[in-house]
């Protein structure tokens, strides 16, 4: 289910920005940018509830990377710009969400495994959650390098996307933290 959610998140965010864009995909009306942030934030917020252990996270990230590689292959063979844009947005979500989550794990030294009773007692065959996040960052960065003809390294595109996706990640984290605190208080 988390794999489908990740695909839907990339498709929804990329499509909203694609259809509302101006000179670039991030030049569209602010309403659509806020809509993109909210949709991605909600999906990022729901996602941890679908992943029961670090082993499942390895499988989900592996499927996400395989899907990203497939999108890139389709884009390279067909030359369809929207497919390249979809892969670019997906690579940025993979890279940025993983980067901020990795930073949170490193700074706080708390992971869902140590913080949640749901994850306690689960075996970690594939390695730590920090390892999953670090490899996800590298996979997203590698995909962005391959997709350079799509975004052209244009700061007008990339900086706007970094702000949108990072904002969605932070909003998701804040909402999850707030909801968890309310649940513990009651």
Backbone as a chain_set.jsonl record, in Angstrom:
{"seq": "XXXXXXXXXXXXXXXXXXXXXXXXXXXXXXXXXXXXXXXXXXXXXXXXXXXXXXXXXXXXXXXXXXXXXXXXXXXXXXXXXXXXXXXXXXXXXXXXXXXXXXXXXXXXXXXXXXXXXXXXXXXXXXXXXXXXXXXXXXXXXXXXXXXXXXXXXXXXXXXXXXXXXXXXXXXXXXXXXXXXXXXXXX", "coords": {"N": [[0.814, -1.186, 0.0], [1.979, 1.242, 0.757], [3.74, 1.62, -1.315], [2.053, 2.164, -3.478], [0.968, 4.532, -2.506], [3.228, 6.203, -2.497], [3.724, 6.377, -5.261], [1.318, 7.602, -6.069], [1.578, 10.009, -4.722], [3.779, 11.226, -6.013], [2.749, 11.399, -8.63], [0.422, 12.99, -8.242], [1.456, 15.417, -7.132], [3.299, 16.21, -9.149], [1.558, 16.438, -11.334], [-0.254, 18.469, -10.548], [1.456, 20.718, -10.394], [2.388, 20.714, -13.027], [0.112, 21.222, -14.627], [-0.636, 23.704, -13.725], [1.418, 25.415, -14.106], [3.531, 28.211, -15.102], [5.878, 29.978, -16.773], [7.739, 28.178, -15.863], [7.328, 25.013, -14.153], [6.953, 25.656, -11.512], [6.035, 28.216, -11.439], [3.366, 28.724, -11.317], [0.009, 29.563, -10.134], [-0.332, 30.502, -6.701], [-2.205, 29.127, -5.251], [-2.309, 26.565, -6.339], [0.255, 25.721, -5.751], [0.149, 25.654, -2.96], [-1.822, 23.705, -2.746], [-0.399, 21.524, -3.803], [1.613, 21.274, -1.835], [0.011, 20.61, 0.396], [-1.218, 18.176, -0.406], [1.036, 16.492, -0.805], [2.089, 16.638, 1.787], [0.048, 15.462, 3.354], [0.061, 12.863, 2.297], [2.7, 12.108, 2.911], [2.403, 12.169, 5.631], [0.601, 10.113, 6.173], [1.95, 7.896, 5.283], [3.96, 6.707, 7.142], [2.294, 5.175, 8.787], [1.689, 3.031, 7.264], [3.909, 1.52, 7.023], [5.406, -1.071, 8.582], [7.838, -1.903, 9.661], [11.47, -1.656, 9.649], [12.416, -3.433, 7.759], [10.245, -3.625, 5.981], [10.265, -1.014, 5.101], [12.678, -0.996, 3.648], [11.895, -2.625, 1.508], [9.819, -1.095, 0.393], [11.19, 1.268, -0.345], [12.988, 0.148, -2.137], [11.187, -0.674, -4.14], [10.211, 1.85, -4.836], [12.529, 3.032, -5.916], [12.958, 1.274, -8.049], [10.637, 1.847, -9.532], [11.19, 4.51, -10.147], [13.501, 4.22, -11.719], [12.332, 2.835, -13.832], [10.565, 4.803, -14.824], [12.467, 6.668, -15.699], [13.716, 5.158, -17.7], [11.575, 4.865, -19.506], [11.2, 7.566, -20.143], [13.7, 8.148, -21.328], [13.597, 6.478, -23.568], [11.282, 7.322, -24.904], [11.27, 10.078, -24.94], [9.355, 11.767, -23.954], [8.415, 14.641, -22.394], [6.792, 15.111, -20.101], [6.895, 12.666, -18.74], [9.572, 12.638, -17.983], [9.504, 14.896, -16.325], [7.775, 13.971, -14.312], [9.364, 11.909, -13.271], [11.467, 13.493, -12.344], [10.221, 15.037, -10.337], [9.451, 12.941, -8.619], [12.006, 11.935, -7.95], [13.047, 14.115, -6.566], [11.268, 14.262, -4.381], [11.813, 11.776, -3.176], [14.548, 12.14, -2.549], [14.633, 14.587, -0.981], [12.686, 14.266, 1.114], [13.747, 11.982, 2.325], [16.256, 12.985, 3.033], [15.669, 15.005, 4.961], [14.41, 13.404, 6.865], [16.506, 11.694, 7.52], [18.282, 13.545, 8.622], [16.794, 14.274, 10.891], [16.829, 11.83, 12.28], [19.584, 11.567, 12.787], [20.166, 13.879, 14.305], [18.41, 13.737, 16.537], [18.74, 11.185, 17.38], [16.723, 9.424, 17.577], [14.561, 7.056, 16.309], [11.761, 5.778, 14.425], [11.788, 3.163, 15.275], [12.814, 3.207, 17.868], [11.083, 4.968, 19.035], [8.418, 4.228, 18.795], [6.008, 1.94, 19.953], [4.971, 0.213, 18.072], [7.051, -0.479, 16.392], [8.904, -1.731, 17.986], [10.828, -4.561, 18.862], [10.961, -5.574, 16.354], [12.768, -7.221, 13.839], [15.815, -6.135, 12.352], [16.92, -6.759, 9.576], [17.939, -5.747, 7.15], [19.385, -3.481, 7.855], [19.775, -0.252, 9.438], [17.266, 2.347, 9.905], [18.375, 4.781, 9.314], [20.251, 4.018, 7.409], [18.575, 3.269, 5.299], [17.441, 5.746, 4.696], [19.741, 7.233, 3.969], [20.656, 5.843, 1.662], [18.44, 6.294, 0.064], [18.575, 9.043, -0.34], [20.911, 9.188, -1.891], [20.082, 7.679, -4.112], [18.004, 9.286, -5.12], [19.48, 11.591, -5.76], [21.222, 10.571, -7.724], [19.339, 9.924, -9.687], [18.411, 12.493, -10.275], [20.667, 13.562, -11.485], [20.811, 12.038, -13.851], [18.461, 12.925, -14.943], [19.0, 15.507, -15.696], [18.683, 16.802, -18.273], [15.962, 17.405, -18.21], [15.365, 19.221, -16.073], [17.481, 20.912, -16.342], [19.204, 21.97, -14.473], [18.231, 24.358, -13.653], [17.949, 27.022, -11.494], [15.572, 28.381, -10.959], [13.621, 26.465, -11.235], [14.496, 24.233, -9.652], [15.031, 25.345, -7.062], [12.517, 26.29, -6.313], [11.097, 23.879, -6.232], [12.487, 22.544, -4.214], [11.799, 24.114, -2.006], [8.973, 23.748, -1.981], [8.68, 20.905, -1.653], [10.24, 20.422, 0.637], [8.838, 22.024, 2.425], [6.402, 20.624, 2.489], [7.306, 18.248, 3.647], [8.158, 19.156, 6.191], [5.734, 20.185, 7.182], [4.231, 17.843, 7.29], [5.715, 16.387, 9.199], [5.435, 18.083, 11.444], [2.646, 17.996, 11.832], [2.268, 15.224, 12.337], [3.766, 14.996, 14.708], [2.324, 16.702, 16.402], [-0.209, 15.439, 16.434], [0.519, 12.983, 17.578], [1.378, 13.882, 20.097], [-1.039, 14.896, 21.099], [-2.517, 12.531, 21.202], [-1.111, 11.078, 23.119], [-1.516, 12.69, 25.327], [-4.161, 12.395, 25.891]], "CA": [[0.0, 0.0, 0.0], [2.875, 2.403, 0.815], [4.316, 1.787, -2.655], [1.032, 2.864, -4.265], [0.87, 5.888, -1.97], [4.385, 6.951, -2.996], [3.475, 6.666, -6.674], [0.227, 8.579, -6.152], [2.111, 11.285, -4.249], [4.582, 11.803, -7.098], [1.855, 11.722, -9.745], [-0.45, 14.111, -7.87], [2.252, 16.645, -7.017], [3.822, 16.582, -10.465], [0.445, 16.831, -12.207], [-0.763, 19.777, -10.118], [2.398, 21.745, -10.812], [2.466, 20.686, -14.485], [-1.07, 21.835, -15.232], [-0.839, 25.074, -13.26], [2.661, 26.151, -14.271], [3.662, 29.338, -16.017], [7.113, 29.803, -17.541], [8.236, 26.885, -15.368], [6.286, 24.295, -13.408], [6.754, 26.241, -10.185], [5.6, 29.606, -11.595], [1.906, 28.787, -11.357], [-0.716, 30.263, -9.069], [0.045, 30.055, -5.365], [-3.223, 28.179, -4.779], [-1.899, 25.229, -6.772], [1.451, 25.379, -4.993], [-0.317, 25.26, -1.627], [-2.478, 22.407, -2.933], [0.658, 20.52, -3.949], [2.218, 21.088, -0.515], [-0.933, 19.908, 1.273], [-1.382, 16.787, -0.854], [2.261, 15.755, -0.505], [2.208, 16.56, 3.248], [-0.904, 14.457, 3.853], [0.543, 11.53, 1.911], [3.876, 11.813, 3.728], [1.935, 11.944, 6.994], [-0.067, 8.806, 6.245], [2.903, 6.856, 4.884], [4.554, 5.915, 8.229], [1.308, 4.245, 9.335], [1.604, 1.873, 6.377], [5.187, 0.8, 7.057], [5.408, -1.701, 9.898], [9.181, -2.177, 10.17], [12.565, -1.212, 8.792], [12.468, -4.364, 6.627], [9.219, -3.209, 5.025], [10.746, 0.249, 4.515], [13.653, -1.358, 2.619], [11.146, -3.123, 0.352], [9.098, 0.037, -0.209], [12.17, 2.137, -1.011], [13.46, -0.596, -3.314], [10.148, -0.561, -5.173], [10.203, 3.249, -5.288], [13.69, 3.233, -6.788], [12.677, 0.526, -9.285], [9.663, 2.641, -10.277], [11.894, 5.686, -10.653], [14.352, 3.752, -12.824], [11.42, 2.53, -14.945], [10.143, 6.087, -15.401], [13.604, 7.234, -16.428], [13.884, 4.358, -18.917], [10.493, 5.25, -20.431], [11.504, 8.92, -20.608], [14.843, 8.088, -22.247], [13.229, 5.823, -24.83], [10.195, 8.007, -25.594], [11.526, 11.508, -25.035], [8.166, 12.525, -23.504], [8.868, 15.547, -21.34], [6.028, 14.944, -18.869], [7.428, 11.491, -18.03], [10.804, 13.122, -17.357], [9.113, 15.779, -15.234], [7.247, 13.112, -13.259], [10.527, 11.256, -12.65], [12.209, 14.528, -11.627], [9.486, 15.334, -9.105], [9.583, 11.762, -7.763], [13.383, 11.875, -7.442], [13.194, 15.166, -5.559], [10.536, 13.854, -3.174], [12.6, 10.703, -2.564], [15.784, 12.681, -2.003], [14.441, 15.594, 0.064], [12.009, 13.69, 2.281], [14.716, 11.099, 2.986], [17.323, 13.801, 3.617], [15.173, 15.626, 6.188], [14.178, 12.339, 7.837], [17.831, 11.264, 7.963], [18.781, 14.585, 9.516], [16.06, 14.138, 12.158], [17.337, 10.633, 12.966], [20.952, 11.832, 13.244], [20.16, 14.906, 15.345], [17.695, 13.314, 17.749], [19.109, 9.795, 17.687], [15.47, 8.688, 17.759], [13.964, 6.567, 15.077], [10.481, 5.15, 14.737], [12.027, 1.894, 15.964], [12.967, 3.454, 19.296], [10.041, 5.869, 19.525], [7.066, 3.703, 18.682], [5.84, 0.533, 20.358], [4.665, -0.573, 16.871], [8.283, -0.94, 15.748], [9.781, -2.415, 18.932], [10.88, -6.007, 18.732], [11.047, -5.963, 14.938], [14.139, -7.474, 13.41], [16.339, -5.233, 11.342], [17.804, -7.576, 8.757], [18.57, -4.949, 6.098], [20.14, -2.355, 8.37], [19.016, 0.738, 10.184], [16.446, 3.301, 9.178], [19.302, 5.795, 8.792], [20.831, 3.465, 6.173], [17.547, 3.366, 4.264], [17.33, 7.157, 4.317], [20.961, 7.651, 3.27], [20.636, 5.275, 0.313], [17.375, 6.97, -0.678], [19.11, 10.35, -0.754], [21.834, 8.954, -3.003], [19.307, 7.233, -5.285], [17.331, 10.467, -5.655], [20.502, 12.452, -6.369], [21.66, 9.93, -8.978], [18.248, 10.101, -10.658], [18.408, 13.901, -10.709], [21.778, 13.761, -12.42], [20.394, 11.459, -15.126], [17.344, 13.73, -15.436], [19.449, 16.886, -15.901], [18.073, 17.458, -19.438], [14.594, 17.833, -17.922], [15.372, 20.43, -15.249], [18.574, 21.762, -16.804], [19.894, 22.611, -13.356], [17.671, 25.71, -13.546], [17.622, 27.351, -10.108], [14.166, 28.787, -10.851], [12.826, 25.246, -11.081], [14.942, 23.398, -8.536], [14.868, 25.985, -5.749], [11.088, 26.282, -6.009], [10.706, 22.517, -5.856], [13.079, 22.248, -2.899], [10.964, 24.785, -1.002], [7.665, 23.086, -1.922], [8.774, 19.549, -1.107], [10.71, 20.527, 2.023], [7.703, 22.536, 3.185], [5.466, 19.512, 2.687], [7.927, 17.324, 4.598], [8.101, 19.776, 7.523], [4.33, 20.238, 7.585], [3.862, 16.473, 7.639], [6.372, 16.052, 10.463], [4.806, 18.87, 12.514], [1.297, 17.461, 12.065], [2.405, 13.915, 12.994], [4.232, 15.239, 16.068], [1.202, 17.289, 17.125], [-1.221, 14.392, 16.615], [1.076, 12.029, 18.546], [1.347, 14.524, 21.412], [-2.434, 14.928, 21.537], [-2.936, 11.162, 21.515], [-0.484, 10.692, 24.389], [-2.078, 13.512, 26.405], [-5.54, 11.997, 26.235]], "C": [[0.865, 1.259, 0.0], [3.497, 2.673, -0.554], [3.329, 2.538, -3.553], [0.884, 4.306, -3.808], [2.027, 6.75, -2.474], [4.205, 7.328, -4.469], [2.39, 7.712, -6.859], [0.706, 9.96, -5.725], [2.912, 11.973, -5.355], [3.692, 12.231, -8.255], [0.987, 12.937, -9.433], [0.331, 15.421, -7.816], [2.762, 17.13, -8.357], [2.71, 17.082, -11.387], [-0.106, 18.205, -11.844], [0.168, 20.881, -10.616], [2.492, 21.841, -12.332], [1.31, 21.467, -15.107], [-1.297, 23.274, -14.796], [0.368, 25.97, -13.513], [2.567, 27.314, -15.243], [4.87, 29.103, -16.904], [7.803, 28.499, -17.144], [7.11, 26.232, -14.566], [6.032, 24.882, -12.028], [6.338, 27.712, -10.249], [4.09, 29.778, -11.557], [1.315, 29.551, -10.189], [-0.37, 29.662, -7.711], [-0.955, 29.039, -4.812], [-2.826, 26.747, -5.142], [-0.634, 24.785, -6.037], [1.081, 24.933, -3.574], [-1.015, 23.906, -1.699], [-1.47, 21.284, -3.052], [1.303, 20.221, -2.597], [1.299, 20.265, 0.38], [-1.106, 18.442, 0.884], [-0.147, 15.955, -0.508], [2.416, 15.601, 1.009], [1.279, 15.499, 3.82], [-0.404, 13.054, 3.521], [1.795, 11.145, 2.684], [3.477, 11.535, 5.173], [1.292, 10.585, 7.189], [0.935, 7.669, 6.06], [3.496, 6.054, 6.046], [3.586, 4.917, 8.867], [1.214, 2.969, 8.497], [2.855, 1.003, 6.409], [5.39, 0.259, 8.459], [6.797, -1.945, 10.476], [10.221, -1.628, 9.201], [12.675, -2.134, 7.571], [11.448, -3.995, 5.558], [9.652, -1.919, 4.339], [11.786, -0.021, 3.427], [12.931, -1.824, 1.347], [10.443, -1.984, -0.369], [10.072, 0.948, -0.959], [12.746, 1.442, -2.235], [12.465, -0.524, -4.456], [10.061, 0.859, -5.712], [11.35, 3.525, -6.258], [13.497, 2.486, -8.109], [11.665, 1.277, -10.153], [10.297, 3.878, -10.889], [12.791, 5.323, -11.828], [13.493, 3.431, -14.051], [10.934, 3.804, -15.62], [11.259, 6.715, -16.229], [13.827, 6.479, -17.731], [12.818, 4.711, -19.954], [10.765, 6.64, -20.997], [12.648, 8.909, -21.621], [14.461, 7.481, -23.594], [12.164, 6.601, -25.599], [10.455, 9.5, -25.801], [10.355, 12.368, -24.581], [8.538, 13.342, -22.264], [8.101, 15.342, -20.035], [6.527, 13.745, -18.065], [8.727, 11.87, -17.322], [10.52, 14.036, -16.175], [8.585, 14.979, -14.044], [8.391, 12.416, -12.524], [11.346, 12.27, -11.846], [11.531, 14.855, -10.301], [9.607, 14.163, -8.126], [10.971, 11.644, -7.15], [13.607, 12.925, -6.362], [12.455, 14.82, -4.272], [11.326, 12.768, -2.442], [13.826, 11.275, -1.862], [15.528, 13.62, -0.822], [13.74, 15.037, 1.301], [12.971, 12.786, 3.049], [15.817, 11.894, 3.674], [16.866, 14.429, 4.932], [14.901, 14.582, 7.257], [15.498, 11.801, 8.378], [18.415, 12.275, 8.942], [18.094, 14.504, 10.882], [16.56, 12.947, 12.959], [18.717, 10.908, 13.551], [20.961, 12.823, 14.404], [19.547, 14.393, 16.636], [18.102, 11.934, 18.238], [17.88, 8.961, 18.04], [14.973, 8.279, 16.396], [12.588, 6.029, 15.415], [10.65, 3.832, 15.487], [12.132, 2.126, 17.464], [11.81, 4.25, 19.872], [8.662, 5.228, 19.579], [6.994, 2.252, 19.128], [5.534, -0.364, 19.159], [5.923, -1.189, 16.275], [9.175, -1.732, 16.697], [9.691, -3.922, 18.752], [10.941, -6.482, 17.288], [12.508, -6.173, 14.572], [14.539, -6.491, 12.331], [17.384, -5.988, 10.524], [18.599, -6.713, 7.789], [19.407, -3.798, 6.587], [19.204, -1.342, 9.0], [18.166, 1.617, 9.274], [17.32, 4.408, 8.596], [19.95, 5.306, 7.496], [19.846, 3.557, 5.017], [17.467, 4.8, 3.754], [18.557, 7.619, 3.527], [20.992, 7.106, 1.842], [19.546, 5.912, -0.548], [17.835, 8.339, -1.18], [20.026, 10.172, -1.957], [21.107, 8.509, -4.267], [18.595, 8.414, -5.932], [18.305, 11.404, -6.348], [20.992, 11.877, -7.69], [20.597, 10.097, -10.062], [18.211, 11.535, -11.166], [19.543, 14.199, -11.688], [21.437, 13.206, -13.802], [19.314, 12.319, -15.777], [17.728, 15.19, -15.699], [18.872, 17.535, -17.165], [16.646, 17.961, -19.189], [14.607, 19.16, -17.168], [16.492, 21.382, -15.618], [19.358, 22.436, -15.696], [19.395, 24.03, -13.107], [17.297, 26.014, -12.096], [16.176, 27.808, -9.928], [13.261, 27.578, -10.649], [13.214, 24.516, -9.796], [14.736, 24.06, -7.174], [13.394, 26.032, -5.349], [10.608, 24.915, -5.566], [11.269, 22.122, -4.5], [12.231, 22.874, -1.796], [9.619, 24.074, -0.865], [7.746, 21.721, -1.229], [9.269, 19.564, 0.336], [9.594, 21.056, 2.918], [6.685, 21.448, 3.481], [6.016, 18.52, 3.711], [7.844, 17.874, 6.019], [6.671, 19.835, 8.047], [3.846, 18.859, 8.035], [4.445, 16.078, 8.992], [5.715, 16.795, 11.621], [3.417, 18.321, 12.849], [1.359, 16.108, 12.773], [2.828, 14.075, 14.455], [3.087, 15.77, 16.929], [0.134, 16.241, 17.424], [-0.757, 13.359, 17.637], [1.024, 12.607, 19.957], [-0.08, 14.582, 21.957], [-2.922, 13.544, 21.944], [-2.347, 10.706, 22.848], [-1.087, 11.448, 25.561], [-3.472, 13.042, 26.819], [-5.64, 10.591, 26.765]], "O": [[0.535, 2.236, -0.672], [3.751, 3.824, -0.908], [3.72, 3.437, -4.297], [0.697, 5.203, -4.629], [1.821, 7.908, -2.838], [4.497, 8.454, -4.871], [2.515, 8.604, -7.699], [0.29, 10.968, -6.296], [2.739, 13.167, -5.6], [3.87, 13.32, -8.801], [0.834, 13.82, -10.277], [-0.093, 16.422, -8.393], [2.672, 18.316, -8.673], [2.904, 18.041, -12.134], [-0.392, 19.014, -12.727], [-0.289, 21.867, -11.194], [2.658, 22.936, -12.87], [1.516, 22.278, -16.01], [-2.069, 23.995, -15.429], [0.345, 27.153, -13.173], [1.666, 27.393, -16.078], [4.899, 28.157, -17.691], [8.376, 27.807, -17.984], [6.066, 26.842, -14.337], [4.985, 24.621, -11.436], [6.294, 28.384, -9.219], [3.593, 30.887, -11.75], [2.035, 30.111, -9.363], [-0.144, 28.458, -7.594], [-0.593, 28.189, -3.998], [-2.993, 25.83, -4.339], [-0.473, 23.602, -5.736], [1.628, 23.959, -3.057], [-0.829, 23.058, -0.826], [-1.656, 20.213, -2.475], [1.516, 19.06, -2.25], [1.748, 19.332, 1.045], [-1.137, 17.567, 1.75], [-0.265, 14.848, 0.017], [2.833, 14.54, 1.474], [1.685, 14.719, 4.681], [-0.441, 12.162, 4.368], [1.947, 9.988, 3.076], [4.136, 10.756, 5.863], [1.424, 9.975, 8.25], [0.765, 6.592, 6.632], [3.541, 4.827, 5.962], [4.023, 3.913, 9.43], [0.716, 1.947, 8.97], [2.86, -0.112, 5.887], [5.53, 1.023, 9.414], [6.921, -2.174, 11.679], [9.902, -1.198, 8.092], [12.99, -1.673, 6.474], [11.749, -4.046, 4.365], [9.436, -1.745, 3.14], [11.784, 0.649, 2.394], [13.319, -1.452, 0.239], [10.467, -1.912, -1.597], [9.798, 1.35, -2.09], [12.969, 2.082, -3.263], [12.85, -0.336, -5.61], [9.861, 1.057, -6.91], [11.163, 4.17, -7.29], [13.836, 3.009, -9.17], [11.82, 1.337, -11.373], [9.98, 4.251, -12.018], [12.833, 6.044, -12.825], [13.887, 3.725, -15.18], [10.892, 3.88, -16.847], [11.022, 7.229, -17.322], [14.098, 7.096, -18.761], [13.12, 4.84, -21.14], [10.582, 6.871, -22.192], [12.577, 9.581, -22.65], [14.946, 7.918, -24.637], [12.14, 6.549, -26.829], [9.922, 10.107, -26.73], [10.36, 13.579, -24.802], [8.922, 12.795, -21.23], [8.702, 15.394, -18.961], [6.575, 13.803, -16.837], [8.953, 11.463, -16.182], [11.198, 13.97, -15.15], [8.914, 15.281, -12.897], [8.388, 12.342, -11.295], [11.861, 11.938, -10.778], [12.19, 14.941, -9.265], [9.839, 14.373, -6.936], [11.11, 11.297, -5.977], [14.274, 12.662, -5.361], [12.971, 15.065, -3.181], [11.491, 12.835, -1.224], [14.108, 10.932, -0.714], [16.146, 13.463, 0.231], [14.165, 15.312, 2.424], [13.009, 12.818, 4.279], [16.264, 11.532, 4.762], [17.601, 14.389, 5.918], [15.134, 14.837, 8.439], [15.599, 11.486, 9.564], [18.978, 11.899, 9.97], [18.749, 14.651, 11.914], [16.703, 13.034, 14.179], [18.994, 10.524, 14.687], [21.685, 12.627, 15.381], [20.108, 14.593, 17.713], [17.833, 11.567, 19.382], [17.979, 7.933, 18.71], [14.969, 9.069, 15.452], [12.279, 5.841, 16.592], [9.768, 3.426, 16.244], [11.605, 1.34, 18.251], [11.578, 4.211, 21.08], [7.816, 5.668, 20.359], [7.821, 1.432, 18.731], [5.798, -1.566, 19.206], [5.879, -2.287, 15.719], [10.131, -2.357, 16.238], [8.617, -4.477, 18.521], [10.97, -7.687, 17.037], [13.375, -5.389, 14.957], [13.724, -6.069, 11.51], [18.585, -5.863, 10.764], [19.801, -6.918, 7.619], [20.098, -3.176, 5.78], [17.994, -1.555, 9.081], [18.326, 1.628, 8.054], [17.039, 4.917, 7.511], [20.174, 6.099, 6.581], [20.226, 3.883, 3.893], [17.43, 5.044, 2.548], [18.42, 8.32, 2.525], [21.323, 7.839, 0.91], [19.717, 6.053, -1.759], [17.522, 8.738, -2.301], [19.929, 10.919, -2.93], [21.474, 8.914, -5.37], [18.583, 8.535, -7.157], [17.995, 11.952, -7.405], [21.158, 12.61, -8.666], [20.918, 10.379, -11.217], [18.002, 11.767, -12.356], [19.382, 14.998, -12.611], [21.743, 13.837, -14.813], [19.252, 12.433, -17.002], [16.846, 16.024, -15.904], [18.591, 18.733, -17.138], [16.178, 18.855, -19.894], [13.941, 20.114, -17.571], [16.453, 22.552, -15.238], [20.105, 23.38, -15.954], [20.058, 24.815, -12.429], [16.432, 25.35, -11.526], [15.61, 27.639, -8.848], [12.244, 27.669, -9.961], [12.363, 24.218, -8.958], [14.308, 23.398, -6.228], [13.06, 25.835, -4.18], [9.809, 24.8, -4.637], [10.602, 21.439, -3.723], [11.973, 22.242, -0.771], [9.169, 23.822, 0.253], [6.963, 21.43, -0.325], [8.776, 18.803, 1.168], [9.424, 20.588, 4.044], [6.167, 21.36, 4.594], [5.27, 18.011, 4.548], [7.5, 17.143, 6.948], [6.425, 19.566, 9.223], [3.141, 18.732, 9.036], [3.75, 15.504, 9.83], [5.464, 16.202, 12.671], [3.061, 18.199, 14.021], [0.593, 15.863, 13.704], [2.319, 13.38, 15.334], [2.907, 15.328, 18.064], [-0.369, 16.167, 18.545], [-1.545, 12.909, 18.468], [0.667, 11.906, 20.904], [-0.302, 14.342, 23.144], [-3.658, 13.403, 22.921], [-3.017, 10.02, 23.619], [-1.166, 10.916, 26.669], [-3.905, 13.263, 27.949], [-6.734, 10.131, 27.092]]}, "num_chains": 1, "name": "protein.A"}
